[in-house]
Amino acid sequence: VSSAMTKTIRVGNTTYQLGKRIGKGGEGEVYAVPGKPDQAAKLYNAALAGTREEKVRAMVTHALARSTELVAFPSDVVTDPKGRFLGFMMRLVSGYRPLHELYSPKSRRSHFPSADYRFVVRAAVNLASAVGKIHTTDCVIGDFNHSGVLVSTDATVALIDADSFQFTAAGTSY
């Protein structure tokens, strides 16, 4: 994905201009979407888009994004103006920190200065609750790592990279 190549996206029948890039990973890039302050667009690298389309469309069709606020599930399909699949819209998780900044004592002092043992336990319980909720949606977290877990200053947990979860719908496993 090149931000110079793809400035305009479509979600349903509505066209948007991409905003600032807010994340980048091995699969693609995540952008703010002006006019949708509570959402972000994940656009896959061109080489991956075709291999992700069927699964993302199934996740959107099965309304996983409405099942929980704890997970940034795909909520809408994103295409280019000609209708070619690019990626998806998801809940924008802001104001959260990566989990490793909580479990590392040095980072905890910096990013969670008032966090005590009770806070850490509450975050752990919230993480277990989020994982339990995911399992009720016919999804399995196949690659669980700390980069996919974010924690807020009130110990609320959010899971990202939900498009990598294993998912079963209508007898098809993705």
C-alpha positions as CSV (number, residue, x, y, z in Angstrom):
1,V,0.0,0.0,0.0
2,S,1.3,3.4,-0.9
3,S,-0.4,6.4,0.5
4,A,0.5,8.2,-2.7
5,M,-1.3,5.5,-4.7
6,T,-4.4,5.2,-2.7
7,K,-5.8,8.5,-1.4
8,T,-9.4,7.9,-2.1
9,I,-11.3,4.9,-0.7
10,R,-14.9,3.7,-0.8
11,V,-16.9,2.3,2.0
12,G,-20.3,1.1,0.6
13,N,-21.4,4.0,-1.7
14,T,-19.5,6.7,0.2
15,T,-16.1,8.0,-0.9
16,Y,-13.5,9.2,1.6
17,Q,-10.1,10.7,1.4
18,L,-7.5,9.0,3.6
19,G,-6.2,10.9,6.5
20,K,-2.9,10.5,8.4
21,R,-1.2,7.2,8.5
22,I,-1.5,6.0,12.1
23,G,0.1,2.6,11.9
24,K,2.2,0.3,9.7
25,G,2.8,-3.4,9.9
26,G,3.9,-6.3,7.8
27,E,0.4,-6.7,6.2
28,G,-0.3,-3.1,5.4
29,E,-1.0,0.4,6.9
30,V,-3.7,1.9,9.1
31,Y,-5.1,5.4,8.3
32,A,-7.4,7.9,10.0
33,V,-10.5,8.6,7.9
34,P,-11.6,12.3,8.1
35,G,-15.4,12.3,8.9
36,K,-15.1,9.0,10.8
37,P,-13.3,10.0,14.0
38,D,-14.0,6.7,15.8
39,Q,-12.9,4.5,12.9
40,A,-9.7,3.7,11.0
41,A,-9.0,2.0,7.6
42,K,-6.6,-0.9,7.3
43,L,-5.3,-1.2,3.8
44,Y,-3.4,-4.3,2.9
45,N,-0.2,-4.4,0.9
46,A,-1.2,-5.1,-2.7
47,A,0.3,-8.6,-2.7
48,L,-1.9,-9.6,0.3
49,A,-5.2,-8.0,-0.5
50,G,-6.5,-10.8,-2.7
51,T,-5.7,-13.4,-0.1
52,R,-7.6,-11.5,2.6
53,E,-10.7,-10.4,0.8
54,E,-13.0,-13.5,1.3
55,K,-12.2,-13.7,5.0
56,V,-12.7,-10.0,5.6
57,R,-16.0,-10.0,3.7
58,A,-17.2,-13.0,5.8
59,M,-16.2,-11.2,9.0
60,V,-18.1,-8.1,7.9
61,T,-21.2,-10.1,6.8
62,H,-21.3,-11.9,10.1
63,A,-21.2,-8.5,12.0
64,L,-18.4,-9.4,14.3
65,A,-17.7,-5.7,14.9
66,R,-21.1,-5.4,16.6
67,S,-20.4,-8.4,18.9
68,T,-18.1,-6.5,21.2
69,E,-16.4,-3.1,21.7
70,L,-13.3,-4.9,23.1
71,V,-12.1,-6.0,19.6
72,A,-11.3,-4.0,16.5
73,F,-13.1,-6.4,14.1
74,P,-13.5,-5.4,10.5
75,S,-16.8,-3.5,10.3
76,D,-17.0,-2.5,6.6
77,V,-15.1,-3.4,3.4
78,V,-12.9,-0.8,1.9
79,T,-12.4,-0.6,-1.9
80,D,-10.8,1.8,-4.3
81,P,-13.2,4.0,-6.3
82,K,-13.4,1.2,-9.0
83,G,-14.5,-1.4,-6.4
84,R,-11.3,-3.3,-6.0
85,F,-10.8,-4.7,-2.5
86,L,-8.2,-2.8,-0.4
87,G,-9.0,-3.6,3.2
88,F,-11.5,-2.7,5.9
89,M,-12.8,-0.2,8.4
90,M,-12.5,-0.9,12.1
91,R,-13.0,0.7,15.4
92,L,-10.2,3.2,16.1
93,V,-8.6,2.3,19.4
94,S,-7.1,5.5,20.8
95,G,-5.8,6.4,24.2
96,Y,-4.6,2.9,24.9
97,R,-1.0,1.7,25.3
98,P,0.6,-1.6,24.2
99,L,0.4,-4.3,26.8
100,H,4.2,-4.6,27.2
101,E,4.2,-1.1,28.7
102,L,2.1,-2.4,31.5
103,Y,3.9,-5.6,32.3
104,S,7.4,-4.2,32.1
105,P,8.0,-2.5,35.5
106,K,10.2,0.3,34.0
107,S,7.6,1.1,31.3
108,R,4.8,0.8,33.8
109,R,6.3,3.6,36.0
110,S,6.4,5.8,32.9
111,H,3.1,5.0,31.1
112,F,0.9,3.7,34.0
113,P,2.4,5.6,37.0
114,S,-0.6,4.9,39.3
115,A,-0.9,1.2,38.4
116,D,-0.6,-1.1,41.4
117,Y,-1.0,-4.8,41.7
118,R,-4.8,-4.5,41.7
119,F,-4.7,-2.5,38.4
120,V,-2.5,-5.2,36.8
121,V,-4.9,-8.0,37.9
122,R,-7.9,-6.0,36.7
123,A,-6.2,-5.6,33.3
124,A,-5.5,-9.4,33.2
125,V,-9.2,-10.2,34.1
126,N,-10.3,-7.8,31.3
127,L,-8.0,-9.5,28.9
128,A,-9.4,-12.9,29.8
129,S,-12.9,-11.5,29.4
130,A,-12.0,-10.1,25.9
131,V,-10.6,-13.5,24.9
132,G,-13.7,-15.3,26.2
133,K,-15.9,-12.9,24.2
134,I,-13.9,-13.6,21.0
135,H,-14.4,-17.4,21.5
136,T,-18.2,-16.8,21.5
137,T,-18.0,-15.4,18.0
138,D,-16.6,-18.6,16.4
139,C,-13.1,-17.0,16.3
140,V,-9.9,-18.3,17.6
141,I,-6.8,-16.2,18.3
142,G,-4.3,-18.3,16.5
143,D,-1.3,-15.9,16.9
144,F,-1.6,-14.3,20.4
145,N,1.1,-11.8,21.1
146,H,1.5,-8.7,23.2
147,S,1.5,-6.4,20.1
148,G,-2.2,-7.2,19.6
149,V,-3.3,-6.2,23.1
150,L,-3.8,-2.6,24.2
151,V,-4.6,-1.3,27.7
152,S,-6.1,2.0,28.8
153,T,-5.4,4.0,31.9
154,D,-8.6,2.4,33.5
155,A,-7.4,-1.2,32.8
156,T,-9.8,-1.6,29.9
157,V,-8.3,-3.9,27.3
158,A,-8.8,-3.7,23.5
159,L,-7.6,-6.3,21.0
160,I,-6.4,-5.3,17.5
161,D,-5.3,-7.3,14.4
162,A,-8.6,-9.2,14.6
163,D,-8.5,-9.9,10.9
164,S,-5.8,-12.4,11.7
165,F,-8.1,-14.4,14.0
166,Q,-9.1,-17.9,12.7
167,F,-12.8,-17.6,11.9
168,T,-15.5,-20.1,10.9
169,A,-18.7,-19.1,9.1
170,A,-21.2,-21.3,7.3
171,G,-18.9,-24.3,7.4
172,T,-16.0,-22.4,5.9
173,S,-12.8,-22.0,8.0
174,Y,-10.7,-18.9,7.4
